[in-house]
Amino acid sequence: HITYITGFFPLRNISNLRNMLSISDAEKLLHAFMTSRIDYCNTLLGGCPASLINKLQLVQNAAARVLTRSRKYHHITPIFSSLHWLPVKFRIHYKLLLLTYKTLNGLSPLRGVMRYLRVSSLLKRYNPSRCLRFKNSGLLVVLRTAMSTKGGRTFSHLAPKLWNSLPDSVRGSDTL
């Protein structure tokens, strides 16, 4: 999947046309051919090694440079800030957290499709046996895994871990 996404051929074609396109048209082409590839099923890449995520990051960096007509050695962070783009790792985390929020609040787009396999059954709210101050803080149970290479990559492990790292005000929010 990642080798298909990291093909630079569509990006090269867009860069050849870039001088004839306005910024908005070039951005539409990049979103249609590159960003949509990076975002497609990226929640499944949540627990992948950094080396694989880095391949996707290189494609996103190149797309940002084509769009802004910047050089290869210009720092990429200001370019991302001006485009309002998140790096690939944080895009994946955002999608995982969004799916977690929607699942916990009954807004999941998959609830009609997932009648037999419920995403909400993968997430369990933390209910301590004793009366503690953070009882109603919206924490989720992080499942223990025997092997960090396999179990740590699953949605049921990664989503609660990311969710618990959010501040209380974000976890307790009623709206997106």
C-alpha positions as CSV (number, residue, x, y, z in Angstrom):
1,H,0.0,0.0,0.0
2,I,2.7,2.5,0.9
3,T,4.8,1.8,-2.1
4,Y,1.7,2.6,-4.3
5,I,1.2,5.8,-2.4
6,T,4.8,6.9,-2.5
7,G,5.0,7.0,-6.3
8,F,6.3,10.4,-7.4
9,F,5.0,10.1,-11.0
10,P,1.7,12.0,-10.5
11,L,3.6,14.7,-8.6
12,R,6.2,15.0,-11.3
13,N,3.4,15.5,-13.9
14,I,1.8,18.2,-11.7
15,S,5.1,19.9,-11.3
16,N,5.6,20.0,-15.1
17,L,2.2,21.8,-15.3
18,R,2.8,24.0,-12.3
19,N,3.9,27.1,-14.2
20,M,0.6,27.1,-16.2
21,L,-1.6,26.7,-13.1
22,S,-2.8,29.1,-10.5
23,I,-2.2,28.3,-6.9
24,S,-5.8,27.2,-6.3
25,D,-5.8,25.0,-9.4
26,A,-2.5,23.4,-8.4
27,E,-3.8,22.8,-4.9
28,K,-6.9,21.1,-6.3
29,L,-4.8,18.8,-8.4
30,L,-2.5,18.0,-5.5
31,H,-5.4,17.2,-3.2
32,A,-7.0,15.1,-5.9
33,F,-3.9,13.0,-6.8
34,M,-1.6,13.1,-3.8
35,T,-3.3,14.2,-0.5
36,S,-6.2,11.8,-1.1
37,R,-3.7,9.0,-1.5
38,I,-2.0,9.8,1.7
39,D,-5.2,10.1,3.6
40,Y,-6.9,7.0,2.2
41,C,-7.2,4.5,5.1
42,N,-4.4,6.2,7.0
43,T,-5.8,5.2,10.3
44,L,-4.6,1.7,9.5
45,L,-1.1,3.1,9.4
46,G,-1.3,4.3,13.0
47,G,1.1,1.8,14.4
48,C,3.4,1.4,11.5
49,P,7.2,1.9,12.0
50,A,8.5,5.5,11.5
51,S,10.5,4.4,8.4
52,L,7.2,3.7,6.5
53,I,5.6,6.9,7.7
54,N,8.7,8.8,6.7
55,K,8.2,7.6,3.1
56,L,4.8,9.1,3.1
57,Q,6.2,12.3,4.7
58,L,8.7,12.6,1.8
59,V,5.8,12.6,-0.7
60,Q,3.9,15.2,1.3
61,N,7.0,17.4,1.6
62,A,7.5,17.2,-2.2
63,A,3.9,18.0,-2.8
64,A,4.2,21.1,-0.6
65,R,7.3,22.2,-2.4
66,V,5.7,21.8,-5.8
67,L,2.7,23.9,-4.7
68,T,4.7,26.7,-3.2
69,R,7.5,26.5,-5.8
70,S,10.1,26.3,-3.0
71,R,13.5,24.7,-3.3
72,K,14.5,21.2,-2.0
73,Y,16.6,22.6,0.9
74,H,14.1,25.1,2.2
75,H,12.8,24.2,5.7
76,I,9.4,22.4,5.3
77,T,7.8,23.5,8.6
78,P,7.1,27.1,7.6
79,I,5.7,25.8,4.3
80,F,3.3,23.5,6.1
81,S,2.2,26.3,8.4
82,S,1.5,28.6,5.4
83,L,-0.5,25.8,3.7
84,H,-2.3,24.8,7.0
85,W,-1.1,21.2,6.5
86,L,-0.3,18.7,9.2
87,P,2.6,16.2,8.9
88,V,1.6,12.7,8.0
89,K,2.1,11.3,11.5
90,F,-0.2,13.9,13.0
91,R,-2.8,13.5,10.2
92,I,-3.0,9.8,11.2
93,H,-3.3,10.7,14.9
94,Y,-6.0,13.3,14.0
95,K,-8.0,10.7,12.1
96,L,-7.7,8.1,14.9
97,L,-8.8,10.6,17.5
98,L,-11.7,11.8,15.3
99,L,-12.9,8.2,14.9
100,T,-12.5,7.7,18.6
101,Y,-14.5,10.8,19.5
102,K,-17.3,9.9,17.1
103,T,-17.4,6.4,18.4
104,L,-17.6,7.4,22.0
105,N,-20.4,10.0,21.3
106,G,-22.5,7.8,18.9
107,L,-21.6,9.8,15.8
108,S,-19.6,7.2,14.1
109,P,-20.3,7.0,10.3
110,L,-19.7,3.3,10.5
111,R,-22.4,2.5,13.0
112,G,-24.9,1.3,10.4
113,V,-22.3,-0.7,8.5
114,M,-20.6,-2.2,11.6
115,R,-23.6,-3.9,13.2
116,Y,-21.8,-7.1,13.7
117,L,-18.4,-5.7,14.4
118,R,-18.8,-2.7,16.7
119,V,-16.0,-0.2,16.9
120,S,-17.4,0.9,20.3
121,S,-16.7,-2.6,21.7
122,L,-13.0,-2.0,21.1
123,L,-13.0,1.1,23.3
124,K,-13.8,0.7,27.0
125,R,-14.2,3.7,29.4
126,Y,-12.0,3.6,32.5
127,N,-14.1,3.0,35.6
128,P,-11.9,2.6,38.7
129,S,-13.1,0.4,41.5
130,R,-12.5,3.1,44.1
131,C,-13.8,6.6,44.2
132,L,-11.0,8.7,42.6
133,R,-10.9,12.3,41.5
134,F,-10.4,11.4,37.8
135,K,-13.3,8.9,37.7
136,N,-15.3,11.0,35.2
137,S,-12.3,12.4,33.3
138,G,-13.2,10.5,30.1
139,L,-10.2,8.2,30.2
140,L,-10.2,4.9,28.2
141,V,-8.7,1.6,29.2
142,V,-5.4,0.9,27.3
143,L,-5.2,-2.8,26.7
144,R,-2.0,-4.5,27.6
145,T,-0.2,-6.3,24.8
146,A,2.2,-9.2,25.0
147,M,4.1,-8.1,21.9
148,S,4.7,-4.4,21.2
149,T,5.2,-5.1,17.5
150,K,1.8,-6.6,16.8
151,G,-0.6,-5.6,19.6
152,G,0.6,-2.0,19.9
153,R,-0.5,-1.3,16.3
154,T,-4.1,-2.2,16.7
155,F,-6.9,0.4,17.0
156,S,-8.0,-1.0,20.4
157,H,-4.5,-0.2,21.8
158,L,-3.5,2.9,19.9
159,A,-6.8,4.9,20.1
160,P,-7.1,4.8,23.9
161,K,-3.4,5.7,24.2
162,L,-3.8,8.8,22.0
163,W,-7.2,9.7,23.6
164,N,-5.7,9.6,27.1
165,S,-2.9,11.9,26.1
166,L,-5.4,14.6,25.3
167,P,-6.2,17.4,27.8
168,D,-9.3,17.0,29.9
169,S,-11.0,19.9,28.2
170,V,-10.7,18.3,24.8
171,R,-11.8,14.8,26.0
172,G,-14.8,16.3,27.7
173,S,-15.9,18.5,24.8
174,D,-19.5,18.1,23.6
175,T,-18.7,19.3,20.0
176,L,-16.0,18.7,17.5
